[in-house]
Each structure stands twice: as C-alpha cells, then as structure tokens.
C-alpha cells in the first residue's frame, strides 16, 4: 500500500508537471473534434492528416522554419488533395485518403532518412511528453485556445453540416467555410498534439473520446462535454500511471482510452438487452 508521499511523487518533477500541462492543453480540442469526426464518419481523415504532416515537418527542418508551419501546410495539402481527388474521380473518399496519406507518409520517411538531423524520428512518431519544452506548451496552448473557441462558437452550425450537409446548404450556412474550417482545425490540433502523442497515436485522441461519448449519451451537446471529460481524465491518468509503470505516457493514455471504450461498449450492450427484455415483458 503506497503512502501519500509516494502517490504525489509524480507531481514533484518538472518534466512530469509539463506532461500534465500538455495533457490538459490538448485534451479539449482533440475531444471536441473527436465528437464531430465520429458523427461525420471522418475517423480515417484524422488518421490521414496525422500521418501526412511528416513531410511538412522534415521540409520545415530543412528550410529552417518553424515545424508548426510545415506540419500545418502538409496537413492542409493532404486534406485538400483528398477532397479534390474524391470529387473528381470514381474512387471513394476512404480509398483516396488511404492512397494520399500513405504516399505523403512515405515521402516524409524518404526525406527524413536523406538528411542529417538531431531530431529523433521516434519522438515525432510516438511523441515525447516527458521532454516537452516551454515553447511547445505555449504553441499547444494557443492552438488549443483558438480551435476550442472556434468549435464552441460554431458548434450548432458544425453539427448540422456534419449530420446533413444538404440541409445546411439549404439553410444558408457557408458550407464551404465550415468544411475547410473543420479541416484546418483538425490540422492545427494535430500540430498541437505532436509533442504529446506524436503522429501515430494522435489518431487515438481524435477518435476514442468521441466514440466513448457516443456510446454513453444521446444528446450531442452532452456528447461534447462527456468527450472532453473522458479525454482529459484519460490523458491525466495515463500520464500519472506511466510514471509508476515505467512506460511511455502516450501509449499508456491510448490504453486507458481503449479500456474505457470497451467498458462503454459493454455498458451499451447491457442497457440494450435490458431495454429489450422490458419491451418484451410489457408486450405480454
């Protein structure tokens, strides 16, 4: 049985404090976007953009410009290319996304191995929460604030656009701005999560919270709140547990989210069976 001093030990180290800070910062925008990605069926789009930012990061390193600029440009290029190819070919959008993001990820790997860099590819792919620096906290904080504010202000318009684009267009909403605004927010959020989860595990933060909330509640406004609570609790608890498990924080967070999803799924099945039995009993 651990005493209080041992339980509070992770909060005494600056690198753990920064890990908790970055968890709080990125949990809100990823959770909010997760609800829309799940509702819109854009889970693969999050995966595509998260992989596609790699060549932008490498090119930004070569050109000696901020990595954030390169990552955002590459993410938007992937999203726009996917939309254009899907609209002008007979190939379905999910197939186009698979081709585009795998191609851009391949370009990023080729570029990375062709240059001499002090940056570790593992940190880019899997994150480095325990090595987060103050400027990365500021970058993540500003992006998180901007994305979260935009999503909260336009949540009803984005909801209608995600649920029924035709009705949104008929209602006079700027469908094009909403579509590309959502893609821009997605790209920016992935940039903000680079230090926390890396490229590969960022997709878990952009899908799992919304999927868990979708299984637990019926109202979308409640779904947004539950998604944020689930993501924030998972990131903080995963980071905390990783200290005692001597594991990397990012995969530990994803495991916590996976466990919560399984629990939510089991609960959903139990509720459905109970409702079914009650309906049968009432009909007799």
C-alpha positions as CSV (number, residue, x, y, z in Angstrom):
1,X,0.0,0.0,0.0
2,X,1.6,3.3,-1.1
3,X,1.6,6.3,1.2
4,X,0.5,9.8,0.2
5,X,4.1,11.0,-0.4
6,X,4.6,8.2,-2.9
7,X,1.3,8.9,-4.6
8,X,2.2,12.6,-5.0
9,X,5.7,11.9,-6.2
10,X,5.0,12.4,-10.0
11,X,3.9,16.0,-9.3
12,X,7.3,16.9,-7.8
13,X,9.2,16.5,-11.1
14,X,9.3,19.4,-13.6
15,X,9.2,17.0,-16.6
16,X,6.1,15.3,-15.2
17,X,4.5,18.7,-14.5
18,X,5.0,19.7,-18.1
19,X,3.5,16.4,-19.2
20,X,0.4,17.1,-17.2
21,X,0.2,20.6,-18.6
22,X,0.4,19.4,-22.2
23,X,-2.3,16.8,-21.4
24,X,-4.7,19.4,-20.2
25,X,-4.0,21.7,-23.1
26,X,-4.5,19.2,-26.0
27,X,-7.3,17.2,-24.4
28,X,-10.0,19.9,-25.0
29,X,-9.6,20.5,-28.8
30,X,-9.0,16.8,-29.6
31,X,-12.1,15.8,-27.7
32,X,-14.3,18.4,-29.3
33,X,-13.1,17.5,-32.8
34,X,-13.4,13.8,-31.9
35,X,-17.2,14.2,-31.5
36,X,-17.5,15.7,-35.0
37,X,-15.2,13.2,-36.6
38,X,-17.2,10.3,-35.1
39,X,-20.5,11.8,-36.1
40,X,-19.3,12.7,-39.6
41,X,-17.5,9.4,-40.2
42,X,-14.2,11.1,-40.7
43,X,-12.0,8.9,-38.4
44,X,-9.8,8.0,-41.3
45,X,-9.4,11.7,-42.2
46,X,-7.8,12.3,-38.8
47,X,-5.5,9.3,-39.4
48,X,-4.6,10.6,-42.9
49,X,-3.8,14.1,-41.8
50,X,-1.8,12.9,-38.8
51,X,0.4,10.8,-41.0
52,X,0.7,13.3,-43.8
53,X,2.3,16.1,-41.7
54,X,5.6,14.2,-41.6
55,X,7.0,15.5,-44.9
56,X,6.0,19.1,-43.8
57,X,7.9,18.7,-40.6
58,X,11.0,17.4,-42.5
59,X,10.8,20.2,-45.1
60,X,10.4,22.8,-42.4
61,X,13.5,21.4,-40.7
62,X,15.5,21.6,-43.9
63,X,14.3,25.2,-44.6
64,X,14.9,26.3,-41.0
65,X,11.4,27.5,-40.5
66,X,9.1,26.6,-37.5
67,X,8.0,23.0,-37.7
68,X,4.4,24.1,-36.9
69,X,4.2,25.9,-40.3
70,X,5.4,22.9,-42.2
71,X,3.2,20.5,-40.4
72,X,0.1,22.6,-40.9
73,X,0.8,23.1,-44.6
74,X,1.3,19.4,-45.1
75,X,-1.9,18.6,-43.2
76,X,-4.0,21.0,-45.3
77,X,-2.4,19.8,-48.5
78,X,-3.4,16.2,-47.6
79,X,-7.0,17.3,-46.8
80,X,-7.4,19.4,-49.9
81,X,-5.9,16.8,-52.2
82,X,-8.2,14.2,-50.7
83,X,-11.2,16.3,-51.3
84,X,-10.2,17.2,-54.9
85,X,-9.4,13.6,-55.9
86,X,-12.6,12.3,-54.3
87,X,-14.8,14.9,-56.1
88,X,-13.2,14.4,-59.5
89,X,-12.8,10.6,-59.7
90,X,-14.9,7.5,-59.3
91,X,-12.7,6.3,-56.3
92,X,-14.4,6.5,-52.9
93,X,-13.1,9.1,-50.4
94,X,-11.7,6.5,-47.9
95,X,-9.7,4.9,-50.7
96,X,-8.3,8.2,-51.8
97,X,-7.4,9.1,-48.2
98,X,-5.5,5.8,-47.9
99,X,-3.5,6.5,-51.0
100,X,-2.8,10.1,-50.2
101,X,-1.7,9.7,-46.6
102,X,0.4,6.6,-47.2
103,X,2.1,8.4,-50.1
104,X,2.8,11.5,-48.1
105,X,4.0,9.5,-45.1
106,X,6.3,7.6,-47.5
107,X,7.7,10.9,-48.8
108,X,8.3,12.0,-45.2
109,X,10.2,8.9,-44.4
110,X,12.4,9.2,-47.5
111,X,13.1,12.8,-46.8
112,X,13.9,12.1,-43.1
113,X,16.5,9.4,-43.9
114,X,18.1,11.5,-46.6
115,X,19.1,14.3,-44.2
116,X,21.3,14.5,-41.0
117,X,19.1,15.6,-38.1
118,X,19.4,15.8,-34.4
119,X,15.6,15.1,-34.1
120,X,14.6,11.6,-33.2
121,X,12.0,10.0,-35.5
122,X,10.6,8.1,-32.6
123,X,9.7,11.4,-30.9
124,X,7.9,12.6,-34.0
125,X,6.0,9.4,-34.5
126,X,5.2,8.5,-30.8
127,X,5.6,11.8,-29.0
128,X,7.9,12.9,-26.2
129,X,5.6,14.1,-23.4
130,X,8.4,13.9,-20.8
131,X,10.6,16.2,-22.9
132,X,8.1,18.9,-23.6
133,X,9.7,22.4,-23.6
134,X,8.1,25.7,-22.6
135,X,7.7,27.0,-26.1
136,X,5.9,23.8,-27.1
137,X,3.5,24.4,-24.2
138,X,2.8,27.9,-25.5
139,X,2.3,26.7,-29.0
140,X,-0.1,23.9,-27.9
141,X,-1.9,26.3,-25.6
142,X,-2.5,29.0,-28.3
143,X,-3.7,26.4,-30.9
144,X,-5.9,24.7,-28.3
145,X,-7.5,28.0,-27.3
146,X,-8.2,29.1,-30.9
147,X,-9.6,25.7,-32.0
148,X,-11.7,25.2,-28.9
149,X,-13.1,28.7,-29.1
150,X,-14.0,28.3,-32.8
151,X,-15.6,24.9,-32.3
152,X,-17.7,26.1,-29.3
153,X,-18.9,29.2,-31.1
154,X,-19.9,27.3,-34.2
155,X,-20.9,24.0,-32.7
156,X,-24.5,24.1,-33.9
157,X,-23.5,25.0,-37.5
158,X,-20.9,22.3,-37.5
159,X,-23.4,19.8,-36.1
160,X,-25.9,20.5,-38.9
161,X,-23.1,20.4,-41.5
162,X,-21.8,17.1,-40.1
163,X,-25.3,15.5,-39.8
164,X,-26.9,16.8,-43.0
165,X,-24.7,18.9,-45.4
166,X,-27.6,19.3,-47.8
167,X,-29.9,20.8,-45.2
168,X,-27.0,23.0,-44.0
169,X,-26.6,24.4,-47.6
170,X,-30.4,24.9,-47.9
171,X,-30.4,26.8,-44.6
172,X,-27.9,29.3,-46.0
173,X,-24.9,28.2,-44.0
174,X,-21.4,28.7,-45.5
175,X,-20.9,25.0,-46.1
176,X,-17.5,25.5,-47.8
177,X,-16.1,27.6,-45.0
178,X,-17.4,25.1,-42.4
179,X,-15.9,22.1,-44.3
180,X,-12.4,23.6,-44.8
181,X,-12.6,25.3,-41.4
182,X,-13.1,21.9,-39.8
183,X,-10.1,20.5,-41.8
184,X,-8.0,23.5,-40.8
185,X,-8.9,22.9,-37.1
186,X,-8.0,19.3,-37.5
187,X,-4.6,20.1,-39.0
188,X,-3.9,22.6,-36.3
189,X,-4.9,20.2,-33.5
190,X,-2.7,17.5,-34.8
191,X,0.2,20.0,-34.8
192,X,-0.6,20.8,-31.1
193,X,-0.6,17.1,-30.2
194,X,2.8,16.4,-31.8
195,X,4.7,16.8,-28.5
196,X,2.1,14.9,-26.5
197,X,1.2,11.9,-28.7
198,X,3.2,12.0,-31.9
199,X,1.8,11.4,-35.3
200,X,0.7,7.8,-35.0
201,X,-1.0,7.9,-31.6
202,X,-2.7,11.3,-32.3
203,X,-5.5,9.4,-34.1
204,X,-6.5,7.7,-30.8
205,X,-7.1,11.1,-29.2
206,X,-9.1,12.2,-32.2
207,X,-11.4,9.2,-32.3
208,X,-11.7,7.4,-29.0
209,X,-13.1,10.2,-26.8
210,X,-15.9,10.9,-29.3
211,X,-16.6,7.2,-29.7
212,X,-16.9,6.6,-26.0
213,X,-19.2,9.6,-25.5
214,X,-21.3,8.4,-28.5
215,X,-21.9,5.1,-26.7
216,X,-22.8,6.8,-23.4
217,X,-25.1,9.7,-24.2
218,X,-27.8,10.6,-26.8
219,X,-27.7,14.5,-26.9
220,X,-24.8,16.0,-28.9
221,X,-24.3,18.9,-26.5
222,X,-23.8,16.3,-23.7
223,X,-21.6,14.2,-26.0
224,X,-19.2,17.2,-26.4
225,X,-18.9,17.6,-22.6
226,X,-18.5,13.9,-22.0
227,X,-15.9,13.6,-24.7
228,X,-13.8,16.4,-23.1
229,X,-14.2,14.9,-19.7
230,X,-13.2,11.4,-20.9
231,X,-10.2,12.7,-22.9
232,X,-8.9,14.9,-20.1
233,X,-9.3,12.2,-17.4
234,X,-7.6,9.6,-19.7
235,X,-4.7,11.8,-20.5
236,X,-4.0,12.8,-16.9
237,X,-4.5,9.2,-15.5
238,X,-2.4,7.7,-18.4
239,X,0.4,10.2,-17.7
240,X,0.2,9.5,-14.0
241,X,0.2,5.7,-14.4
242,X,3.1,5.8,-16.8
243,X,5.3,7.1,-14.0
244,X,4.7,4.1,-11.8
245,X,4.6,1.6,-14.7
246,X,7.8,3.0,-16.2
247,X,6.1,3.2,-19.6
248,X,5.8,5.9,-22.2
249,X,2.9,8.3,-21.4
250,X,1.3,8.4,-24.9
251,X,0.7,4.6,-25.4
252,X,-0.4,4.4,-21.8
253,X,-3.0,7.1,-22.5
254,X,-4.3,5.2,-25.5
255,X,-4.6,2.0,-23.5
256,X,-6.7,3.9,-20.9
257,X,-8.9,5.2,-23.7
258,X,-9.2,1.7,-25.1
259,X,-10.2,0.3,-21.8
260,X,-12.9,3.0,-21.4
261,X,-14.2,2.3,-24.8
262,X,-14.6,-1.4,-24.1
263,X,-16.3,-0.6,-20.8
264,X,-18.7,1.8,-22.6
265,X,-19.4,-0.8,-25.2
266,X,-20.2,-3.4,-22.6
267,X,-22.5,-1.0,-20.8
268,X,-24.3,-0.2,-24.0
269,X,-24.9,-3.8,-24.7
270,X,-26.2,-4.3,-21.2
271,X,-28.6,-1.4,-21.5
272,X,-29.8,-2.6,-24.9
273,X,-30.5,-6.1,-23.6
274,X,-32.3,-4.7,-20.5
275,X,-34.5,-2.4,-22.7
276,X,-35.3,-5.3,-25.0
277,X,-36.3,-7.6,-22.1
278,X,-38.5,-4.8,-20.7
279,X,-40.2,-4.2,-24.1
280,X,-40.9,-8.0,-24.4
281,X,-42.3,-8.1,-20.8
282,X,-44.6,-5.1,-21.4
283,X,-46.0,-6.7,-24.6
284,X,-47.0,-9.9,-22.8
